[in-house]
């Protein structure tokens, strides 16, 4: 099982779409507050369709609370435009955490600088500032799923 972590997401439809991705891949969705919306938001539920109630969502009051609850051997990978290491260069394992930041600002520099060897990027043409958050999650999550299925011989 993979884990998708959204740190302070701001746009409800992105989170709804990411919830659907998590359900489709059997992944857990972790939401680190503050959120830019309520989990009762109609736009979130509209994007999540009738799947939202089946998504395994864990909500955390802060990054510190999330970190405290992590297993000792947890492997976290931070997705950022500030890295040169492509996501496909990482060999993902069952239980990994894929960490994504806010739509408008990405992940805090303090997280990125603490573990630069765990920072990954989705390569883009130079004139592209960034991709939509749900698109980014889908790209990296399905690469991790692909790797796990290949490793399992499926």
FENKAPE-V702462 format. One record per residue. SS is DSSP state (A for helix, B for strand, O for the rest). NEAR is the number of other C-alpha atoms within 8 Angstrom. D_CENTER is the distance of its C-alpha to the mean C-alpha in Angstrom with 2 decimals. Layout:
[[SS	NEAR	D_CENTER] [SS	NEAR	D_CENTER]]
//
This chain:
[[O	8	13.32] [O	11	9.76] [B	12	7.25] [B	15	3.70] [B	12	4.17] [B	13	5.14] [B	13	8.23] [O	12	11.14] [O	16	10.10] [O	9	13.45] [O	9	13.96] [A	13	14.45] [A	12	14.58] [A	11	11.13] [A	13	9.83] [A	16	12.58] [A	11	11.73] [A	11	8.14] [A	12	10.14] [A	12	12.52] [A	9	10.32] [A	14	9.43] [A	13	13.19] [A	7	14.25] [A	8	12.70] [O	8	13.55] [O	12	10.15] [B	14	9.68] [B	14	7.64] [B	12	8.03] [B	14	9.15] [B	16	10.75] [O	12	13.92] [O	8	15.62] [O	10	14.28] [O	9	16.00] [O	8	17.27] [O	6	18.56] [O	5	17.08] [O	6	20.48] [O	9	19.97] [A	6	21.59] [A	9	19.31] [A	14	16.26] [A	13	18.48] [A	9	19.92] [A	12	16.69] [A	14	15.80] [A	8	19.45] [A	6	21.14] [A	9	18.12] [A	11	16.51] [A	5	18.86] [A	6	17.91] [O	12	14.14] [O	9	13.62] [B	8	12.23] [B	8	12.66] [B	8	13.34] [B	11	14.07] [O	9	16.72] [O	9	15.57] [A	10	13.68] [A	6	16.95] [A	9	17.02] [A	11	13.61] [A	7	14.85] [A	6	18.18] [A	6	17.02] [O	7	15.35] [O	5	17.65] [O	4	19.71] [O	4	18.49] [O	9	14.71] [O	7	13.06] [B	9	10.17] [B	11	9.04] [B	12	8.45] [B	13	7.93] [O	12	10.97] [O	8	14.08] [O	5	16.15] [O	9	16.06] [O	8	18.33] [O	8	16.90] [B	11	15.45] [A	9	12.51] [A	6	15.24] [A	6	17.25] [O	6	15.15] [O	7	16.35] [O	8	13.63] [O	7	14.95] [O	7	14.71] [O	9	12.93] [O	13	10.55] [B	12	7.46] [B	13	4.64] [B	12	4.39] [B	15	4.44] [O	13	7.84] [B	12	10.35] [O	10	11.61] [O	4	14.93] [O	7	14.56] [B	9	11.28] [O	13	10.97] [O	8	14.36] [A	6	16.71] [A	6	17.50] [A	8	14.21] [A	11	14.51] [A	7	18.21] [A	6	18.10] [O	8	16.56] [A	7	17.11] [A	4	17.39] [A	8	13.73] [B	13	12.68] [B	13	11.91] [B	13	12.44] [O	10	12.91] [O	6	16.68] [O	6	18.29] [O	5	21.87] [O	5	22.98] [O	4	23.76] [O	7	20.17] [O	5	18.48] [O	6	14.95] [O	7	13.30] [O	7	12.13] [A	9	8.50] [A	10	8.67] [A	8	10.54] [A	10	8.31] [A	11	5.49] [A	10	8.83] [A	8	10.41] [A	9	8.45] [A	10	7.81] [A	9	11.48] [A	9	12.69] [A	11	11.62] [A	9	13.32] [A	8	16.20] [A	10	16.75] [A	11	16.87] [A	9	19.30] [A	8	21.40] [A	7	21.61] [O	6	22.74] [O	5	25.25] [O	5	24.06]]
//
